Amino acid sequence: MHYIFCMNKATIVVFLILFAGSLRAADLSTSIAGLESEWAAAYYQNNEAQQKQAYPALLEKAAELVKRYPHSAEPKIWQATIMATNAAYESSLEALSTLEAAKALLEQAIQQNPAALDGTAYVTLGTLYYMVPGWPVSFGDNQMAEQLLKTSLKINPCGIDANYFYADFLLRQDRATEAEDYFRKAIQAPIRKQQVFADTQLQNEAKLALANTQQRKLNAGRNRFLSLFTTAASE
């Protein structure tokens, strides 16, 4: 009887630990969802003054989440994301330092949980690698960018972020035909319930980018065609 009582007591302790863990995970998920929503509302508005005012408050919230959940990758990913977007309002030297710090946070997040937020750390880090200047100014590296973005696609092949930013990378590398395929995948990606506004905005950007890419290819084809007549007339 005493043995059964001990077993029951042990079971209760395990249950309480698991229950506390579930509550903690739910609290983190709710906090991350709130941060995502606030960031999207700031990022996709046209008022730069309001953006500049919103980001510092979001950075404080993200930093607090990192302190509360030091062993979770998700808060670090969002802190890095907000730091990177806020860098647009900093001086060149400050921005480079901020982006280096964001890079370090994303690398830590990948070490902790590569699949966190469906591989978002790889997307964000890959995007930084192709957007920042290369050596000796900063850490920009197109080969590393492509490697990271492809890794994100392996983790989440149907993800809107992974497909959109890989398409954007390809377009910047003058690989328009490849870019079109990934813009289409971004447009067809399922909208996430917790990120309806942000995903809808990004899909709209993907549609515009795809249309612009197709128009650019069409114009290039016309120019090549016209150049045949220009060359023939000059001979």
KARAMO-V530686 format. One record per residue. SS is DSSP state (@ for helix, = for strand, . for the rest). PHI is phi in whole degrees, -180 to 180 (999 if undefined). PSI is psi in degrees with one decimal (999 if undefined). Layout:
# KARAMO-V530686
ss:SS phi:PHI psi:PSI
ss:SS phi:PHI psi:PSI
This chain:
# KARAMO-V530686
ss:. phi:999 psi:-42.3
ss:@ phi:-63 psi:-37.5
ss:@ phi:-63 psi:-44.4
ss:@ phi:-63 psi:-41.2
ss:@ phi:-61 psi:-42.9
ss:@ phi:-64 psi:-41.0
ss:@ phi:-63 psi:-43.2
ss:@ phi:-63 psi:-41.4
ss:@ phi:-63 psi:-42.7
ss:@ phi:-63 psi:-40.5
ss:@ phi:-62 psi:-41.6
ss:@ phi:-62 psi:-42.3
ss:@ phi:-62 psi:-46.1
ss:@ phi:-61 psi:-43.0
ss:@ phi:-60 psi:-44.7
ss:@ phi:-63 psi:-39.3
ss:@ phi:-64 psi:-46.2
ss:@ phi:-65 psi:-39.8
ss:@ phi:-65 psi:-42.5
ss:@ phi:-63 psi:-39.3
ss:@ phi:-64 psi:-39.0
ss:@ phi:-66 psi:-42.3
ss:@ phi:-62 psi:-41.9
ss:@ phi:-64 psi:-43.3
ss:@ phi:-64 psi:-40.7
ss:@ phi:-65 psi:-39.4
ss:@ phi:-64 psi:-42.3
ss:@ phi:-64 psi:-44.6
ss:@ phi:-60 psi:-42.5
ss:@ phi:-65 psi:-42.2
ss:@ phi:-64 psi:-41.9
ss:@ phi:-65 psi:-42.9
ss:@ phi:-61 psi:-41.1
ss:@ phi:-64 psi:-41.3
ss:@ phi:-65 psi:-41.6
ss:@ phi:-60 psi:-44.6
ss:@ phi:-65 psi:-44.1
ss:@ phi:-66 psi:-40.3
ss:@ phi:-64 psi:-45.4
ss:@ phi:-61 psi:-41.6
ss:@ phi:-61 psi:-37.5
ss:@ phi:-76 psi:-44.4
ss:@ phi:-67 psi:-38.1
ss:. phi:-95 psi:9.3
ss:. phi:-90 psi:158.9
ss:. phi:-92 psi:-8.4
ss:. phi:-87 psi:102.9
ss:@ phi:-66 psi:-33.0
ss:@ phi:-63 psi:-40.9
ss:@ phi:-70 psi:-35.7
ss:@ phi:-60 psi:-49.6
ss:@ phi:-59 psi:-32.6
ss:@ phi:-79 psi:-31.6
ss:@ phi:-78 psi:-37.0
ss:@ phi:-62 psi:-43.9
ss:@ phi:-58 psi:-39.8
ss:@ phi:-65 psi:-38.5
ss:@ phi:-67 psi:-36.8
ss:@ phi:-63 psi:-39.8
ss:@ phi:-63 psi:-42.6
ss:@ phi:-65 psi:-41.4
ss:@ phi:-66 psi:-42.7
ss:@ phi:-62 psi:-38.5
ss:@ phi:-65 psi:-40.2
ss:@ phi:-63 psi:-38.8
ss:@ phi:-63 psi:-39.3
ss:@ phi:-67 psi:-40.4
ss:@ phi:-72 psi:-31.2
ss:. phi:-129 psi:67.4
ss:. phi:-65 psi:-21.4
ss:. phi:-99 psi:8.4
ss:. phi:-107 psi:139.5
ss:@ phi:-80 psi:-30.2
ss:@ phi:-59 psi:-46.4
ss:@ phi:-62 psi:-35.6
ss:@ phi:-66 psi:-39.2
ss:@ phi:-61 psi:-44.0
ss:@ phi:-75 psi:-32.8
ss:@ phi:-62 psi:-43.8
ss:@ phi:-64 psi:-41.0
ss:@ phi:-62 psi:-46.3
ss:@ phi:-68 psi:-38.9
ss:@ phi:-59 psi:-42.9
ss:@ phi:-66 psi:-40.7
ss:@ phi:-73 psi:-33.3
ss:@ phi:-71 psi:-22.9
ss:@ phi:-60 psi:-23.3
ss:@ phi:-63 psi:-21.3
ss:@ phi:-103 psi:9.8
ss:. phi:-105 psi:165.5
ss:. phi:-67 psi:164.7
ss:@ phi:-57 psi:-46.1
ss:@ phi:-67 psi:-42.1
ss:@ phi:-63 psi:-41.4
ss:@ phi:-64 psi:-42.6
ss:@ phi:-62 psi:-41.0
ss:@ phi:-65 psi:-41.2
ss:@ phi:-63 psi:-43.3
ss:@ phi:-68 psi:-33.0
ss:@ phi:-63 psi:-42.0
ss:@ phi:-66 psi:-39.2
ss:@ phi:-64 psi:-40.9
ss:@ phi:-59 psi:-45.4
ss:@ phi:-62 psi:-40.9
ss:@ phi:-63 psi:-42.4
ss:@ phi:-67 psi:-37.5
ss:@ phi:-65 psi:-39.1
ss:@ phi:-64 psi:-42.5
ss:@ phi:-62 psi:-40.9
ss:@ phi:-65 psi:-39.1
ss:@ phi:-64 psi:-38.7
ss:@ phi:-73 psi:-45.4
ss:. phi:-159 psi:92.6
ss:. phi:-58 psi:-29.9
ss:. phi:-91 psi:2.1
ss:@ phi:-56 psi:137.1
ss:@ phi:52 psi:39.7
ss:@ phi:58 psi:39.3
ss:@ phi:80 psi:19.5
ss:@ phi:-61 psi:-31.7
ss:@ phi:-60 psi:-38.4
ss:@ phi:-67 psi:-39.7
ss:@ phi:-62 psi:-50.5
ss:@ phi:-66 psi:-44.0
ss:@ phi:-66 psi:-41.9
ss:@ phi:-61 psi:-39.5
ss:@ phi:-64 psi:-41.6
ss:@ phi:-61 psi:-41.4
ss:@ phi:-62 psi:-33.3
ss:@ phi:-95 psi:-9.4
ss:@ phi:-98 psi:-30.8
ss:. phi:-84 psi:158.1
ss:. phi:-64 psi:155.8
ss:= phi:-85 psi:-175.5
ss:. phi:-60 psi:141.2
ss:. phi:-95 psi:4.2
ss:. phi:-75 psi:-48.1
ss:. phi:-151 psi:-160.3
ss:. phi:-100 psi:10.9
ss:= phi:-53 psi:137.4
ss:. phi:-162 psi:109.9
ss:@ phi:-67 psi:-35.7
ss:@ phi:-65 psi:-44.1
ss:@ phi:-65 psi:-38.2
ss:@ phi:-59 psi:-47.9
ss:@ phi:-65 psi:-38.8
ss:@ phi:-61 psi:-45.0
ss:@ phi:-67 psi:-42.6
ss:@ phi:-67 psi:-37.3
ss:@ phi:-67 psi:-35.6
ss:@ phi:-63 psi:-40.9
ss:@ phi:-63 psi:-35.8
ss:@ phi:-71 psi:-30.1
ss:@ phi:-67 psi:-38.1
ss:@ phi:-72 psi:-41.4
ss:. phi:-140 psi:75.6
ss:. phi:-62 psi:-23.1
ss:. phi:-102 psi:6.6
ss:. phi:-70 psi:139.4
ss:@ phi:-67 psi:-42.9
ss:@ phi:-64 psi:-48.4
ss:@ phi:-60 psi:-43.8
ss:@ phi:-72 psi:-41.6
ss:@ phi:-64 psi:-48.4
ss:@ phi:-75 psi:-27.2
ss:@ phi:-70 psi:-38.6
ss:@ phi:-61 psi:-43.7
ss:@ phi:-62 psi:-41.3
ss:@ phi:-60 psi:-48.6
ss:@ phi:-60 psi:-39.9
ss:@ phi:-63 psi:-40.9
ss:@ phi:-69 psi:-19.0
ss:. phi:-95 psi:13.2
ss:. phi:60 psi:36.0
ss:. phi:-114 psi:61.9
ss:@ phi:-63 psi:-40.5
ss:@ phi:-63 psi:-42.8
ss:@ phi:-65 psi:-41.0
ss:@ phi:-59 psi:-39.5
ss:@ phi:-56 psi:-42.4
ss:@ phi:-60 psi:-41.4
ss:@ phi:-79 psi:-29.8
ss:@ phi:-64 psi:-39.1
ss:@ phi:-64 psi:-41.5
ss:@ phi:-64 psi:-37.5
ss:@ phi:-65 psi:-39.6
ss:@ phi:-66 psi:-35.1
ss:@ phi:-87 psi:-6.7
ss:. phi:-64 psi:144.0
ss:. phi:-67 psi:139.9
ss:. phi:-76 psi:129.7
ss:. phi:-79 psi:134.4
ss:@ phi:-59 psi:-36.7
ss:@ phi:-83 psi:-5.2
ss:@ phi:-137 psi:43.0
ss:@ phi:-58 psi:-48.1
ss:@ phi:-64 psi:-50.5
ss:@ phi:-63 psi:-43.5
ss:@ phi:-67 psi:-39.1
ss:@ phi:-63 psi:-42.7
ss:@ phi:-63 psi:-42.8
ss:@ phi:-69 psi:-36.1
ss:@ phi:-65 psi:-38.1
ss:@ phi:-62 psi:-39.7
ss:@ phi:-66 psi:-37.3
ss:@ phi:-65 psi:-41.1
ss:@ phi:-63 psi:-43.8
ss:@ phi:-65 psi:-43.0
ss:@ phi:-64 psi:-40.8
ss:@ phi:-64 psi:-44.6
ss:@ phi:-62 psi:-42.6
ss:@ phi:-66 psi:-38.6
ss:@ phi:-65 psi:-44.1
ss:@ phi:-65 psi:-39.1
ss:@ phi:-67 psi:-39.2
ss:@ phi:-63 psi:-43.0
ss:@ phi:-65 psi:-39.5
ss:@ phi:-63 psi:-44.7
ss:@ phi:-64 psi:-39.5
ss:@ phi:-64 psi:-40.6
ss:@ phi:-64 psi:-42.1
ss:@ phi:-63 psi:-42.1
ss:@ phi:-63 psi:-40.2
ss:@ phi:-65 psi:-39.4
ss:@ phi:-64 psi:-45.5
ss:@ phi:-67 psi:-32.6
ss:@ phi:-65 psi:-25.4
ss:@ phi:-63 psi:-39.7
ss:@ phi:-74 psi:-36.3
ss:@ phi:-63 psi:-42.3
ss:@ phi:-67 psi:-42.4
ss:@ phi:-65 psi:-38.2
ss:@ phi:-68 psi:-29.4
ss:@ phi:-83 psi:-11.6
ss:. phi:-85 psi:999
